[in-house]
Amino acid sequence: MFFRVDYAMSVLLVGFVAGLLLSRATKNISASRLARAYYIAVFFVLLSRTVISVYAILIDRVSLWNTVGGFLGDVLALLFAALFGVAARRIDSREFLTDSSVLEALFMALAFTFSLAGVGKMFSLTPMIEFFTQSGYSVTFLKFIIVAEIFGALGLLLPWTRALALCGLTVDMFGAVLTHIHNGDPLNDSTGAIGLLIRLIAVGSLWELHRRNKNSSSAVRSTMLVVTAVSTACLLIALVGSFGVRHLGSPIPSVVAPASTR
């Protein structure tokens, strides 16, 4: 996928509009049945990405993964946006969006994305070490991020660890954006992290709403307050944490050029 803000927003917009167009054709389908169809669609896209990624790793076909894997990543983004497009015109939109099948599909997609990101860092250590050291971080912190993303992905699949995993990965993505801002990088470099932040917050909101009384008139308002408070706390933790790791961690040894001989 091309990491450009305009491209990423265009994919989401196309997906949302496609969902709006499909909403009329699916209005007579029950929320639970439509949710199961969404789960199946996401499952097959993730299965395809898994097969392609394993093949690319074993056969060393990076170009194949960049092309096909990027396309399937865009399909996932389209499905994510289409979900809300379909729900926008449904009377039972809240029931549909908080259906267990929809939530499981969303958590599964997030888990795959973060596990793939962690594994990807492991297979590209040299450029990642260069980026982290240029950003003022240590190699140990890079290893911590890799482990955190992989275990965070696993945590998304377990109901009793989802809250912690959502918060931890949100801190991770806020930290990525703050790092790019600190480095003076263009906004396009943060596209991946921003996109994942949107998905994390959206999934967290739906999951919190699912846990509450979905028929209560105050459920949405209280859910938004909780998610906003938690997101703000994650941003503050990322801000303080990135500053602390950069300035209070072990200093990165500088490379001293040898003195020239005469």
Residue, then its C-alpha position, 0 to 999 in steps of 0.5 A: m500500500f502507498f503510504r500517502v494520506d490522500y491515498a489512504m483517505s481515498v480508499l476509506l472514502v470509496g469503501f464508505v460510499a460502496g457501503l452506502l450503495l450496498s445498504r439498500a440491497t442489504k436492508n432486508i438481511s438481518a443484522s446477525r446474518l450480515a455480520r457473519a457475511y462480513y466476518i467471512a469476507v475478512f477471514f478470507v482476505l486475512l487468510s490470503r494475506t497470510v499465505i502470500s506473506v508466508y510464501a514471500i518470506l520463504i521464497d524471498r519474493v519481497s516484490l510480490w508481497n509489496t504488490v499483492g499484500g498491499f492490495l489485500g491491505d487496501v481491501l481490508a481498509l475498504l471493508f472496514a469503511a464499507l462496514f460503516g457505510v452499510a450501517a449508516r442507512r440501517i435502522d438496526s445500525r447499532e445492533f449490526l456494528t456491535d454484533s459479535s461477528v463484526l467485532e471478532a472480524l475487526f479484532m482479527a484484522l487488527a491482530f493480523t496487522f500488528s503481528l505482521a508489523g512486528v514480524g516485518k520489523m524482525f525481518s528488516l532490522t537494519p533499516m529499523i535500527e537506523f530509524f530508531t537510532q536516528s530518532g534517539y531511541s536505543v536498539t533495546f527499545l526497538k526490540f521492546i516495540i517488536v515484542a509489544e506489537i506481537f503480544g499486543a496482537l495476541g492480546l486482541l484475540l483474547p476477550w480478557t486481555r483486549a482492553l490492555a491490548l487496545c490501550g497498549l497498541t494505541v500508545d504505540m501508534f501515538g508514539a509512532v506519530l509523535t516520533h515522526i513529528h519529532n524527526g520533522d518527517p512529512l505527514n505521509d510517513s505517519t499515514g500507517a500509524i494514523g490509519l491504525l489509530i482510527r481503527l483502534i479507536a473505532v473498534g474500542s468504541l464499538w467494543e465498549l458499546h457492546r459491553r454496555n446496554k445497547n438499548s440505553s439512550s445514554a450508552v453512546r454518549s457514555t461510551m464516547l466519554v470513556v473512549t475519549a478519556v482513554s485515548t487522551a491518557c494514551l496520548l499523554i503516556a506516549l508523549v511522556g514515554s517517548f521523551g523519557v526513553r529518548h532522554l533518560g534511556s541509555p545514550i546511543p554511542s556516537v561514532v568517532a571518526p579515526a584521526s587521520t595519519r600524516 
